[in-house]
Amino acid sequence: MKMVFIQNLSLSHFGITYISAVLKRRGYLTDVFVEGLHKDIVEDVCRARPDIVGFTCITGDHQWVGKKAAEIKRYLDVPIIVGGPHPTYFPDMIETENIDIIARGESENVVLELMARLQNKEEISNIAGLWVKKNGRIYKNPVAPLIGDLDALPFPDRNIYSKYDFLDKEEEFQICSSRGCPFSCSFCYNASKKKLYFGQKVVRKRSVDNIISEIQFLRQKYPNLESISFNDDNLGLNPKWFNEFCEKYGQLDAPPPFIASLRADFISEERAKKLKKANCFCVTIGLESGNAEMRNNILKKDISNETYLLAARFIKENGIKLRTSNIIFLPGETIEMGFETLWLNKKMKVNYAWVYPLQPYPGTEIYQYAVENGFLDKEFSFDDIDPLGMLKSPLERKLKDGKKLKVLHRLFYYGVKIPGFVYLLKLLVYFPNNFIFEFLLRFSLLINYAKFHEISLFRALMVVNRVFWTERRIRMSLKDEDMKEV
């Protein structure tokens, strides 16, 4: 039995690598095909002769998944399954023509059960974690139990991408040390996840020893490894675990420098010192907004400006670089609030200030707030979501200062990094957005990416161009399909 995955970004994907690892451990075959890296991806998928085809889907990519599923079905009579955040929280995606199965939530064991039943020609309509479309009927099963022991999972199967040059050229490798988040920020799906898995332990951590073993495995398999990026929402959920991690990571032979995300209210002077001793070279903090009322009352962060400034001081005093994640086009945001965010980044002496246009995912608290308060168009749909989350927000047209905030977004990086530029920026926001501002935004993304990942501008250009070009090409193909229908 063979499962083939299809994805549209030229980057390794955790969901795919974990499912592939679980399947291979049981003797199943897997492969992956990346849109944009094949002359004819459908033809190549058909040549692979899969028994089932899988997609992972975030909100905003649902149209592409539906289109590609239709193309596959023209040539292959095999089940098509879609997993990921979008079908998890919007399972009605099962009604999309050519999609046979959706997987809701964590799916390693779910897909393993599905493969076993397909192989044995057994009934699949009652598998927990799946919604199955069969003979005109949709079978809606409850989610499967969460995986309690993350150490029981094999390491991600990064080798599934061996036919591409992702990992041969990669110097920074991502590791996931935990799953779940105890917080309920209004712009995130975590609150919905806790409802979906009500009564279960959503936050789970791998043991420190298990993570150290994966790092040692990666160093042996990929000599090009130079740094580690922990993609957890918060590496510091458990103080005892955090202390053990810092101690054992620092004891590695020439421990690779690493990046970690932490909440500002977790960072103390002592913990910053432990991070430095363990060879942490960069910490990411979710700042979101410099306006405390917006951040705490609307975004539900419940962290003061003073706490952010103190955390930044501890990080910087220990020689660790600081990255912030900021959001713009928030419901009710004014240009003054936008500049508050910029100024707080400057006061924190941030090295890398990333600012993302708000994507009000349906089902999140901030989506409901935006709808109820008139910040979203009535005709808003999933199609208005930017899959990359970097260029636009559905709210910008409804905000009083939307046009000014758009210019601020394009030039935010320069306002934080260039002394005195913020005063010029206060004038520039009165100019309409133009191709120069658009170019400067993309150039700032390039610079930020290169510096953050400590790679050359040329390497960064290759990665950023690969991601943006793939996304642009996919959107153009969808527009072409719409024109044909008209």
C-alpha positions, 0 to 999 in steps of 0.5 A: 500500500502506498500513500502519496502526498501533494503540497503547494509550498517548496518547504518540508511539512511537519504533518506530512513528515510525521504521518510518513514516518508512522506509515513507514514504520508499519511497512507502508510506502509513501511519497510526496510531490510539490507543486511547482517543482514538476513539469506535470505534477498530476502525471508524476503522481499517476506514475507513482501509482498511489493507493490513496492521495493526501493533501494538507490544507490551511484556510486559504489553500482550500480552492487549490486543493479542490482544483488539484483533487479534481485533476487527480480524479480524472486519471486515478480512481483512488480515495483522496483525503485532506487533513490540516487546520482547514478541514479540522475546523471546517469539516464541511469541506467534505462536500467538495467534489472529488474529496472523499475523506477529511481527517480532523485533528492529529492524524498519525494514528488515524491515517495508519488505521485507514491504511490498514483497513484499505489494505484489508478491504474493510469498512472505513466509514466508522474510523474515529477522526475521519469524515467519509463520503460514501455512496452519497452519504457523509459519515461524521465520526468524532475526533480520535484521542490525542496522542498522549505520549509524543515520545512514542512517535518516530522522528519525522520522515524528512527523507520523504523529500530526498528527491528535492534539494530542501534538506541538502541545502538546508542549514537550519532544521525545525524541531517540534518539542510539544503540541497544544497551547494552554492560552486562548488568544482571540486570533488563534485556533487554540481555543477551538482546539480545546473545545474540539478535544474537550476533556483531553490533555491538549498540551503535551511535551516530548521528553528532553532526552527524546529531543536530544536524540533527534538532534543527534540523529539529525547531526549524523544524517545531515552534516550541513546542519548549523542551527535548530529552530523550535517551532513550538508556540511556547518552548517554556510552558513547563519551568521544570522541563525548561530547566532540564532542556537548557541544561542537557542541550548545553551539554551537547558536543558543540550544541547547535545554536537554536531559536525558540518562541517564548511568552514575555511573561515567562522570561526572567533574568535567570531564564535568559541566562540559561537560554544563553548558556544553552546556546540560544541565539534568538528568541521570538516573542508574540507582541501583536500590538503596542496598544495595551488595550487592543492587545489585552482586551481584543487579542486576549494576550494579558501582558503589559507593555512593561513586561515586554520591555523587561523581557526584551532587556533580559534577552538583549543583556544576555547577547540573545537576538530578539524577534517579535511577531506583530499584527496589523489591520486589527479590528478598530485599529487606528494609525496611532495604534499602529505607530504604538506598535512600531514605537514599542518595537523600537523601545525593545530594540528588536532585531527582527520585527515581523508584522503580519496582516490579520487573517480573521479565520472563521471560528476564531474569537477575533473573527466573531468580534470583527463581524459583530462590529462591522469590520468585515464585509458581509460577503467575506469568504475563505477566499479572502484569506491570504495563505501566506499571511504576509501581504493583505488582510480582509479588514483593511478595506473596512478600517477608517485608517486602512490605507494609512495602515497599509503604507505603515505595514509596507514600511514597518521594518524601516521605521523600526530599524532606521533611526529617525525614519519613523518621523518621515513615515508619519508623512509617508502614510498619507501617500497612496500605496504604490509599487515603491512601497510594495518593493520595499516591503518585499525587500524588507522580508528578504533582509529580515529572513536572511538576517534571522536565519543567518544566511546570505541574501542570495540564499534568502532570495531563493527561498523567498522567491520560491515561496512567493512564486509558487503562491502567485502561480497557484492564485493565477491558475485559480483565476484562470479557472474562474474565467473559464467558468464565466 
